[in-house]
Amino acid sequence: MIENEQPVIANSLWSATANPVVPCPELQSDVSADVAIVGAGFTGLSAALHLAQMGRSVAVLEAQTPGWGASGRNGGQVNPGLIEAPNDAIASFGPEMGQRMIRLSGQAGQLVFDLIAQHQIQCDARPVGWLRAANNPRGLRSLEQKAEQWAQHGADLQLLSRPDVEQALGTNAYIGGLIDPRGGNLHPLNYALGLCDAARAAGVRIYGQSKVEKLERRGPEHLLVTKRGQLRAGRVLLCTNGYSGPLHRGLQRSVVPIRSVQVATEPLSDELRSHILPGLHAPSDTRRLLSYFRMDAEGRFVMGARGGYSVQATRARLAQARAWSIKLFPQLAKVRWEFEWGGDIAATADHYPHLHDFENGMAAGLGYNGRGVAMATAMGKVLADWASGTPHADLDFPVTPLRKIPFHPFYPLGVEARVSYYKLLDRFGL
Ligand SMILES: Cc1cc2nc3c(=O)[nH]c(=O)nc-3n(C[C@H](O)[C@H](O)[C@H](O)COP(=O)(O)OP(=O)(O)OC[C@H]3O[C@@H](n4cnc5c(N)ncnc54)[C@H](O)[C@@H]3O)c2cc1C
């Protein structure tokens, strides 16, 4: 179970199958570091590890336990690239920065697999590529456009015919697809716990149950206050993503937390496993309200989809995820469903991740729009470069001003309205 979480989204497969860990102690004294990091998900842990490798002293403060947020709950898809097509990044950020973003995001999957190999992280990593399956002609066109644009930037994504997709996935529900060989899938919580171990081995101090309640500037330093201790540091990285609270109101209001939920079966028989996802891919479909699905290492089928904010809406979406699984794979009708859980994705208004420099020795990286396994790992590296003094012009991701999303306190209403609209468009393949 995910501790200190709403029961309706707490019964997580990843928590139930997590590797044993040495717990991170609570901060109970006054300590100091070159760099303080708030949040121990992929962003904060990757930043911490990269900074320690650069010789900086680093302390991470996590409100719960490492990997507690989205990093320990997600679908485990290692998906390279940004949501927007490569040429859109160039149009929005100019040729030089656009190219850097394309390179960084395109190589982000390889960064994940390299870290896993380098630190021998046991997280069922499968570099089998990231497969996207088209539900309709509109989806297929968008995949064709992505393949074409990535080819212009030196990446060889392969378009798949209808029979190719059927053979890879074991369902004939899709009309075609695209595979990005730079991606794959993994056990997300065990990846986060492995990054945590690697960072600790490199000398990073990581404190659990240490929510930062107050953040103040004291002369040249920042003071981060928790319930029982405090940390002084010259630089601070805010890595709180969809779990950004009132600690920094502007940051909290710059992203919308979108709930995503998953369900998982009991381990399937060998017979079922030979027909369902035989290539062990973790595909996403191309609907606006997309579904993503996979197998875990013990052969449990996992389906993920858009969640709701109330308990009632969440239950309904969990039931829909099970129903959709059975529609794709009727063989699942008789299996037992063992897990159901969820978490919050941080969505941004422009669909790009954001890197902010508050010009006072503090920076933040967040807003991966549901694509953070690879991209948050890469952003952690960029934040490490920033914290060690790399100027903005030399960073691999653009520093942008913080923009609050209008009417932020009412986001659940806005999100639900958009979900209804998207559902309609998806139904008609528009
Ligand atoms: C259900 C779900 C499925 C997803 N599927 C995929 C997928 O398949 N592939 C993919 O690439 N991405 C996926 N994502 C997105 C991905 O998980 C995230 O983008 C990524 O984990 C973000 O990492 P992070 O470190 O920035 O944030 P998080 O992992 O959310 O970590 C933020 C941490 O900050 C801590 N925190 C907050 N406030 C404080 C404070 N005041 N003091 C101390 N600590 C604090 C929180 O406790 C939390 O642990 C999914 C997300 C969800 C929720």
The ligand as an SDF file (V2000), in Angstrom:
LIG
                    3D

 53 58  0  0  0  0  0  0  0  0999 V2000
   -0.3570    7.0790  -12.5750 C   0  0  0  0  0  0  0  0  0  0  0  0
    0.7740    7.7170  -13.3250 C   0  0  0  0  0  0  0  0  0  0  0  0
    1.2650    7.0890  -14.4690 C   0  0  0  0  0  0  0  0  0  0  0  0
    2.3450    7.6440  -15.1660 C   0  0  0  0  0  0  0  0  0  0  0  0
    2.9030    6.9310  -16.1760 N   0  0  0  0  0  0  0  0  0  0  0  0
    4.0600    7.3590  -16.7340 C   0  0  0  0  0  0  0  0  0  0  0  0
    4.7640    6.5460  -17.6360 C   0  0  0  0  0  0  0  0  0  0  0  0
    4.3840    5.4100  -17.9050 O   0  0  0  0  0  0  0  0  0  0  0  0
    5.8860    7.0550  -18.2100 N   0  0  0  0  0  0  0  0  0  0  0  0
    6.3650    8.2860  -17.9080 C   0  0  0  0  0  0  0  0  0  0  0  0
    7.3850    8.7060  -18.4660 O   0  0  0  0  0  0  0  0  0  0  0  0
    5.7610    9.0550  -16.9700 N   0  0  0  0  0  0  0  0  0  0  0  0
    4.6380    8.6160  -16.3720 C   0  0  0  0  0  0  0  0  0  0  0  0
    4.0340    9.3580  -15.3980 N   0  0  0  0  0  0  0  0  0  0  0  0
    4.6700   10.6430  -15.0010 C   0  0  0  0  0  0  0  0  0  0  0  0
    5.9040   10.4280  -14.1230 C   0  0  0  0  0  0  0  0  0  0  0  0
    5.6190    9.5040  -13.1060 O   0  0  0  0  0  0  0  0  0  0  0  0
    6.3140   11.7730  -13.5040 C   0  0  0  0  0  0  0  0  0  0  0  0
    6.4900   12.7210  -14.5280 O   0  0  0  0  0  0  0  0  0  0  0  0
    7.6100   11.6930  -12.7320 C   0  0  0  0  0  0  0  0  0  0  0  0
    7.5770   10.6340  -11.8110 O   0  0  0  0  0  0  0  0  0  0  0  0
    7.8630   13.0090  -12.0060 C   0  0  0  0  0  0  0  0  0  0  0  0
    8.9280   12.8410  -11.1070 O   0  0  0  0  0  0  0  0  0  0  0  0
    9.2550   13.9710  -10.0590 P   0  0  0  0  0  0  0  0  0  0  0  0
   10.4320   13.5480   -9.3100 O   0  0  0  0  0  0  0  0  0  0  0  0
    9.3440   15.2930  -10.7540 O   0  0  0  0  0  0  0  0  0  0  0  0
    7.9620   14.0750   -9.1350 O   0  0  0  0  0  0  0  0  0  0  0  0
    7.3660   13.0600   -8.0500 P   0  0  0  0  0  0  0  0  0  0  0  0
    7.8120   11.6790   -8.2810 O   0  0  0  0  0  0  0  0  0  0  0  0
    5.8950   13.2960   -7.9940 O   0  0  0  0  0  0  0  0  0  0  0  0
    8.0620   13.5210   -6.7020 O   0  0  0  0  0  0  0  0  0  0  0  0
    7.7390   14.7100   -6.0340 C   0  0  0  0  0  0  0  0  0  0  0  0
    8.0540   14.4630   -4.5560 C   0  0  0  0  0  0  0  0  0  0  0  0
    8.0420   15.7160   -3.8660 O   0  0  0  0  0  0  0  0  0  0  0  0
    7.6670   15.4450   -2.5290 C   0  0  0  0  0  0  0  0  0  0  0  0
    7.2820   16.7140   -1.8940 N   0  0  0  0  0  0  0  0  0  0  0  0
    6.2710   17.5470   -2.2300 C   0  0  0  0  0  0  0  0  0  0  0  0
    6.2590   18.6150   -1.4010 N   0  0  0  0  0  0  0  0  0  0  0  0
    7.2740   18.4420   -0.5260 C   0  0  0  0  0  0  0  0  0  0  0  0
    7.7700   19.2150    0.5720 C   0  0  0  0  0  0  0  0  0  0  0  0
    7.2020   20.3800    0.9330 N   0  0  0  0  0  0  0  0  0  0  0  0
    8.8360   18.7500    1.2710 N   0  0  0  0  0  0  0  0  0  0  0  0
    9.4440   17.5770    0.9130 C   0  0  0  0  0  0  0  0  0  0  0  0
    9.0080   16.8190   -0.1110 N   0  0  0  0  0  0  0  0  0  0  0  0
    7.9340   17.2440   -0.8350 C   0  0  0  0  0  0  0  0  0  0  0  0
    6.5230   14.4560   -2.6890 C   0  0  0  0  0  0  0  0  0  0  0  0
    6.2850   13.7320   -1.4960 O   0  0  0  0  0  0  0  0  0  0  0  0
    7.0260   13.5820   -3.8450 C   0  0  0  0  0  0  0  0  0  0  0  0
    7.6410   12.3970   -3.4070 O   0  0  0  0  0  0  0  0  0  0  0  0
    2.9220    8.8690  -14.7200 C   0  0  0  0  0  0  0  0  0  0  0  0
    2.4050    9.5060  -13.5790 C   0  0  0  0  0  0  0  0  0  0  0  0
    1.3490    8.9410  -12.8880 C   0  0  0  0  0  0  0  0  0  0  0  0
    0.8390    9.6250  -11.6650 C   0  0  0  0  0  0  0  0  0  0  0  0
  1  2  1  0
  2  3  1  0
  2 52  2  0
  3  4  2  0
  4  5  1  0
  4 50  1  0
  5  6  2  0
  6  7  1  0
  6 13  1  0
  7  8  2  0
  7  9  1  0
  9 10  1  0
 10 11  2  0
 10 12  1  0
 12 13  2  0
 13 14  1  0
 14 15  1  0
 14 50  1  0
 15 16  1  0
 16 17  1  0
 16 18  1  0
 18 19  1  0
 18 20  1  0
 20 21  1  0
 20 22  1  0
 22 23  1  0
 23 24  1  0
 24 25  2  0
 24 26  1  0
 24 27  1  0
 27 28  1  0
 28 29  2  0
 28 30  1  0
 28 31  1  0
 31 32  1  0
 32 33  1  0
 33 34  1  0
 33 48  1  0
 34 35  1  0
 35 36  1  0
 35 46  1  0
 36 37  1  0
 36 45  1  0
 37 38  2  0
 38 39  1  0
 39 40  1  0
 39 45  2  0
 40 41  1  0
 40 42  2  0
 42 43  1  0
 43 44  2  0
 44 45  1  0
 46 47  1  0
 46 48  1  0
 48 49  1  0
 50 51  2  0
 51 52  1  0
 52 53  1  0
M  END
$$$$
